[in-house]
Amino acid sequence: MFEIISSAAMGGVLLLTTLKKGSSTAANDHEKIKQICSNCGLYNKANGKKQEIVIQRKKRHKDHTEYIYKIPLGMSFQDFQDKAHVLQDGLNNKKEILDISFNDIKQIRLNKDLIQQVKTLLSKKKKIRKEVMMSFDGALRIKVYEQNLIDYFGFDVELFEQTSGWKIYVGESRNGAIIHDTESGHIVIAGATTFGKSNFLKMFIANLLYNKPDHTKLTLIDLKGGLSFARYYSLKQCSTLALDLESSLEVLEGIVEEMKVKQASYLEKGFENIREAKDPERHFIIVDEAAQLSPEMVTGKVEKELTERCQSLMSKITQLGASLGYRLVFATQYPLKSIMPSQVKANSTTKICFRLETATQSNVVLDETGAENIQLVGRCIYKTPKGIKFVQTPQVDNSKIDKLVDPYKTIKEPLNLARLKTEEENHEVFTPIFEETE
């Protein structure tokens, strides 16, 4: 009896000490942050004294810890933002942590070699890769995410089995799969070229057809030449594929008129929304590279007027469309304030942000910085009214997507590319001439 009790006590002390040591890594993050900032010059000197960041408070959330600091006078948030990668690498000096659950501890048997059992338990470790997200609202906020997030995985149709109805698969977070309900409203998707935005749109369309092929209606606007959406033009669910400014305006005008007719019908019948009307159809208007519908991106008075009308119509869709079954998906590589209409942003409850080039662009989409720090292809920030999550989306295989959508293809008239070709041929190139003067 004495041997069992003494062994249990020794094992318990050893386990508790090691667990306490492992759990202290989060507590030490503040000291690491302060040391890293000092080492890379994030401080000021005044009257011969070194002025560093001062912690105001720490908040522990479900999947991250937020540290809130007062920054020294004379320094800007941009100073810290430029060193975000240094901070993240420094916090990842410790590569492994204990991976022990309460169930593991319950499996310990006192009638066996307790010390060996504890040592075996302590050998269970997992690699970590902390991620850092910074923002500033008068104080420097540093969010440190501690749990592992998968770096890469391929797309498989089995991922869609987790979805039903109008819900679609987004990707994997630290706490499991993220399933988005498109019934919640419109979506803004932003991301620099090659970082996953187009891949996600392909998966988005395929998921809709997987769950609701008979009730999905698609209007596609692709202002990058049609390469991304050409494979979906022949789908029976696709009513239109617009490839230029004029046809985009025509399509958007038609949708708004259609909305007005449906709204009048609902008013007459006393329906508050599409659910009450029991209308099974949902109309998704997906605009890829919406920046091309901005006055900032065109030249000429006529073109600017056309883009202004397009932006006004997209705003109208987000204002009235949600209750009528219309869902705008506004996707762009260049999320600037002048490019994203304020009504579109305000009425879009979900933002999905892949890597962006600058903190300013991230702030336009998310109202905080962070997307400029993303380095991995397919990694995105998923923001809803419930909060923000880091998500890894799968790498899409076009052949697997084609296998899903091919059964819904029909014979249609070929796309009319004449206008696009004419515009390209008529595009004038001006060569500057420099003359030497006195």
Sequence and secondary structure as in RCSB ss.txt:
>XXXX:A:sequence
MFEIISSAAMGGVLLLTTLKKGSSTAANDHEKIKQICSNCGLYNKANGKKQEIVIQRKKRHKDHTEYIYKIPLGM
SFQDFQDKAHVLQDGLNNKKEILDISFNDIKQIRLNKDLIQQVKTLLSKKKKIRKEVMMSFDGALRIKVYEQNLI
DYFGFDVELFEQTSGWKIYVGESRNGAIIHDTESGHIVIAGATTFGKSNFLKMFIANLLYNKPDHTKLTLIDLKG
GLSFARYYSLKQCSTLALDLESSLEVLEGIVEEMKVKQASYLEKGFENIREAKDPERHFIIVDEAAQLSPEMVTG
KVEKELTERCQSLMSKITQLGASLGYRLVFATQYPLKSIMPSQVKANSTTKICFRLETATQSNVVLDETGAENIQ
LVGRCIYKTPKGIKFVQTPQVDNSKIDKLVDPYKTIKEPLNLARLKTEEENHEVFTPIFEETE
>XXXX:A:secstr
 HHHHHHHHHHHHHHHHHHHHHHHHHHHHHHHHHHHHHHTT  EEETTEEE  EEEEEEE SSEEEEEEE  TT 
 HHHHHTTHHHHHHHHTS  EEE   HHHHHT  TTS HHHHHHHHHT EEE   EEEEEESSSEEEEEE S   
   B  GGGGGG  TTEEEEEEETTEEEEEEGGG  EEEE  TTSSHHHHHHHHHHHHHHH TTTEEEEEEETT 
STTTGGGTTBTTEEEEE SHHHHHHHHHHHHHHHHHHHHHHHHHT  SHHHHT   EEEEEEESGGGGSGGG  S
HHHHHHHHHHHHHHHHHHHHSGGGTEEEEEEES   TTTS HHHHHH  EEEE   S HHHHHHHHSSS GGG  
STTEEEEEETTEEEEEE  B  HHHHHHHHGGGB        HHHHHHHHT            
